[in-house]
């Protein structure tokens, strides 16, 4: 019997991954470190997709691409990844629109190797699975491998993929049913919406904002009685959030009583180093205190950047010549 030697793909990192959308919206059983192995494999597949000859593919990945110091974690993931599945959804063409599932196990072998005294992980992808990862067509998710590898939880990793899928479609607003989210996040069947919100969505919001600069919000878009069954997601910029905060502050001020408005303005004025005369002039002139409130809100919400001396900045905007210093807010 003729033995066909599978090609070994030596690691050459590309800046972006191109992942078929069915993989993005699949159910994946991977842990955070196992997901990083998959991410690196997808990254390397881009180097061979056009020349693939139908054989198994061996990928050699440096441990340093998966973890900074915890090599034991990589070795543990290497032992478990062979059992982890991806569940793809196929929609039947029949009028019943029944959902079918296609389960695949991407990897068939794992080897731990030492090359020049450095640790490497070698994983083998079965030839029957390769097409699921390289047949992009017009429907693929593009994302930064460095951002993906920086994320420390599987939920943030999956949410990043989902957001990037919709950004690729130029959709900054999109809906998902709670059941579909539970499926994609590989949540236990017992998870309630509140548990999905707490463990998957809220934690992903925080991590993606800190590490990827991605800001997303979500809110119920459909209910059955009191039960939330669908969510509306929106990806927002820092500017949009600042403008929303400014608008909210202005609306809150409008709804307050005259006495509450006066107290609010005085509280804000006391956070600056205006003179008593300047404070009195601002309070006595609706145009001045309206402009003061506007600029204060824009500075506080980050819309006006690089304002080293807010008191002097606002004083000049209001037509005052005397400068002062802003107290700590």
C-alpha positions in Angstrom: 0.0 0.0 0.0 1.3 3.4 -1.0 1.6 5.8 2.0 0.9 9.4 1.1 2.8 11.8 3.2 0.7 14.7 4.4 2.1 18.2 3.9 3.4 20.0 7.0 2.5 23.7 7.2 5.3 25.7 9.0 4.1 28.7 10.9 3.9 32.0 9.1 1.4 34.3 10.7 -0.9 36.4 8.6 -2.5 39.5 10.2 -6.1 38.5 9.4 -8.2 35.3 9.5 -10.8 34.5 6.9 -13.4 32.2 8.4 -16.5 30.8 6.6 -19.6 32.2 8.2 -21.1 28.7 8.9 -18.1 28.1 11.2 -18.7 31.5 12.9 -22.3 30.7 13.6 -21.7 27.1 14.6 -21.7 25.5 18.0 -18.1 25.0 19.1 -17.1 22.9 22.1 -13.6 24.5 22.5 -12.1 26.0 25.6 -10.4 29.4 25.4 -6.9 27.8 24.7 -8.4 25.2 22.3 -10.0 28.0 20.4 -6.6 29.7 20.1 -5.3 26.5 18.5 -8.2 26.6 16.0 -7.6 30.3 15.3 -4.0 29.6 14.5 -4.9 26.7 12.2 -7.4 28.9 10.3 -4.7 31.5 10.0 -2.3 29.0 8.4 -5.0 27.5 6.1 -4.9 30.8 4.3 -1.4 30.0 3.1 -2.4 26.7 1.5 -6.1 27.0 0.6 -5.5 27.5 -3.2 -2.9 24.7 -3.5 -4.5 22.1 -1.2 -4.3 18.6 -2.8 -7.0 16.8 -0.8 -4.7 15.3 1.9 -4.6 15.6 5.6 -2.7 18.8 6.7 -0.2 19.0 9.6 0.1 22.4 11.3 3.0 23.2 13.5 2.2 26.0 16.0 4.7 27.6 18.5 3.5 27.4 22.1 4.3 31.1 22.3 1.4 31.9 19.9 -1.0 30.2 22.4 0.3 31.3 25.8 3.0 33.5 27.3 4.1 31.2 30.1 1.6 28.5 30.8 2.8 25.6 28.7 1.0 23.1 30.9 -2.3 24.7 29.8 -1.4 24.1 26.1 -0.4 20.5 26.8 -3.8 19.9 28.5 -5.6 21.5 25.6 -3.7 19.2 23.2 -5.0 16.2 25.0 -8.6 17.3 25.0 -9.0 19.0 21.5 -9.3 15.7 19.7 -12.7 15.1 21.3 -14.1 18.6 20.6 -16.8 19.0 18.0 -18.2 21.8 15.8 -21.9 21.6 15.1 -23.0 23.2 11.8 -26.6 24.0 10.9 -27.9 23.1 7.5 -31.2 24.5 6.4 -33.3 22.0 4.4 -34.7 23.1 1.1 -38.1 21.6 1.9 -41.0 23.8 2.8 -40.9 22.5 6.3 -37.7 24.4 6.9 -36.5 21.8 9.3 -33.0 22.4 10.8 -30.4 19.7 10.3 -27.2 19.5 12.2 -23.8 18.5 10.8 -21.2 17.5 13.4 -17.4 17.5 12.6 -14.3 16.8 14.7 -11.6 18.9 13.1 -8.5 17.2 14.4 -7.4 13.6 14.3 -3.8 13.7 15.7 -1.8 15.9 18.1 1.9 15.8 18.6 4.1 17.8 21.1 7.4 18.6 19.6 10.7 20.2 20.6 12.5 22.2 17.9 15.7 23.9 18.8 14.7 23.6 22.5 11.4 25.3 21.9 8.0 23.8 22.3 5.7 23.3 19.4 2.3 21.8 18.9 1.6 19.8 15.8 -2.1 19.2 15.0 -3.5 17.2 12.1 -6.7 18.2 10.3 -8.5 15.4 8.5 -8.9 15.9 4.8 -12.6 15.5 5.0 -12.9 18.5 7.3 -10.6 20.9 5.4 -13.3 22.1 2.9 -15.5 23.4 5.8 -12.7 25.8 6.6 -11.4 26.9 3.2 -14.6 27.2 1.1 -15.2 30.9 1.7 -17.1 32.1 -1.4 -18.6 35.4 -0.6 -19.6 34.5 2.9 -16.8 34.8 5.3 -15.8 36.5 8.6 -12.6 38.6 8.6 -11.0 39.3 11.9 -7.6 40.2 13.4 -5.7 37.2 14.7 -3.8 39.4 17.2 -7.1 40.7 18.7 -8.5 37.2 18.8 -5.5 35.8 20.6 -5.5 38.6 23.1 -9.0 37.6 24.4 -9.0 35.6 27.6 -12.4 34.0 27.5 -14.2 31.8 25.0 -17.3 34.0 25.2 -15.4 37.1 24.2 -13.7 35.1 21.4 -17.1 34.0 20.0 -18.7 37.4 20.4 -15.8 39.0 18.6 -16.3 36.6 15.6 -20.1 37.2 15.6 -19.6 41.0 15.6 -17.0 40.9 12.9 -19.3 38.7 10.7 -21.9 41.5 10.8 -19.4 44.3 10.4 -18.3 42.5 7.2 -21.9 42.7 6.1 -22.0 46.4 7.0 -24.6 45.5 9.7 -24.1 47.4 12.9 -27.5 46.3 14.2 -28.5 42.6 14.2 -30.8 40.3 16.0 -30.3 36.8 17.5 -32.7 34.6 19.3 -31.7 33.6 22.8 -31.7 30.0 21.8 -29.3 30.7 18.9 -27.0 32.6 21.2 -27.1 29.7 23.6 -26.2 27.4 20.7 -23.3 29.5 19.4 -21.9 30.1 22.9 -22.1 26.3 23.7 -24.0 27.2 26.9 -25.5 24.4 29.0 -29.2 23.7 28.1 -30.0 24.7 31.7 -28.8 28.2 31.2 -31.4 30.9 31.7 -31.3 34.3 29.9 -29.9 35.9 33.0 -27.1 33.4 33.1 -26.3 34.0 29.4 -26.3 37.7 30.1 -24.1 37.5 33.1 -21.5 34.9 32.0 -21.4 35.5 28.2 -22.7 38.9 27.2 -21.7 41.3 30.0 -18.2 39.8 30.4 -17.7 40.0 26.6 -18.8 43.6 26.6 -16.1 44.5 29.1 -13.3 42.5 27.5 -14.0 43.6 23.9 -14.1 47.2 24.9 -10.8 46.9 26.8 -8.8 44.7 24.4 -10.4 45.3 21.0 -11.9 48.8 21.3 -15.2 47.3 20.2 -18.3 48.6 22.0 -21.6 46.8 21.7 -25.0 47.1 23.4 -27.9 44.7 23.5 -31.5 44.9 24.5 -34.6 42.7 24.3 -36.3 42.8 20.9 -38.9 40.1 21.4 -40.7 38.6 24.4 -43.1 35.7 24.9 -45.0 36.9 28.0 -42.2 37.9 30.4 -39.6 35.7 28.8 -37.0 37.3 26.6 -36.6 35.3 23.4 -34.7 37.6 21.1 -32.1 40.4 21.5 -31.1 43.4 19.3 -27.4 44.0 19.2 -25.8 47.3 18.1 -22.1 48.0 17.6 -21.3 51.6 18.6 -18.4 54.0 18.5 -17.0 56.0 21.3 -18.4 59.1 19.6 -21.9 57.7 19.5 -21.8 56.7 23.1 -20.6 60.2 24.1 -23.4 61.9 22.1 -26.0 59.6 23.7 -24.7 60.5 27.2 -24.8 64.2 26.4 -28.3 63.9 25.0 -29.4 62.0 28.1 -27.9 64.6 30.4 -29.7 67.4 28.5 -33.0 65.6 28.6 -32.7 64.9 32.3 -32.0 68.6 32.9 -35.0 69.7 30.9 -37.3 67.5 33.0 -36.1 68.9 36.3 -37.9 71.6 38.2 -36.4 75.1 38.2 -35.1 74.7 41.7 -33.5 71.3 40.8 -31.9 72.9 37.7 -30.4 75.7 39.8 -29.0 73.3 42.3 -27.5 71.2 39.5 -25.8 74.1 37.8 -24.4 75.4 41.1 -23.0 71.9 41.9 -21.2 71.8 38.5 -20.0 75.4 38.9 -18.4 74.5 42.3 -16.3 71.8 40.6 -14.5 74.6 38.7 -12.4 77.5 39.9 -14.7 80.3 38.6 -14.8 83.5 40.7 -18.0 84.3 42.6 -18.7 87.1 40.1 -18.3 84.7 37.1 -20.6 82.2 38.8 -23.2 84.9 39.4 -23.0 86.0 35.7 -23.4 82.4 34.5 -26.4 81.8 36.8 -28.0 85.1 35.7 -27.7 84.6 32.0 -29.6 81.6 30.4 -27.4 81.7 27.3 -24.3 81.4 29.4 -25.4 78.6 31.7 -26.8 76.7 28.7 -23.4 77.0 27.0 -21.7 76.1 30.2 -23.8 72.9 30.6 -23.1 71.9 27.0 -19.3 72.3 27.2 -19.2 70.7 30.6 -21.0 67.6 29.3 -18.9 67.4 26.2 -15.7 67.5 28.2 -16.9 65.0 30.8 -18.0 62.6 28.1 -14.8 62.8 26.1 -16.2 64.7 23.1 -13.8 67.6 23.7 -10.4 66.1 24.1 -7.0 67.6 25.2 -8.6 70.3 27.4 -5.7 70.8 29.9 -7.4 73.6 31.9 -11.2 73.1 31.7 -12.0 76.3 33.8 -9.9 78.5 31.5 -11.3 76.7 28.4 -14.9 77.3 29.5 -14.2 80.9 30.7 -12.8 81.8 27.3 -15.9 80.2 25.6 -18.2 82.2 27.8 -16.3 85.5 27.1 -14.5 85.7 30.5 -10.8 86.7 30.5 -9.8 85.5 33.9 -8.4 82.0 34.1 -8.4 79.5 36.9 -7.9 75.8 37.5 -10.5 73.0 37.6 -10.8 71.1 40.8 -10.8 67.3 40.7 -14.2 65.9 39.5 
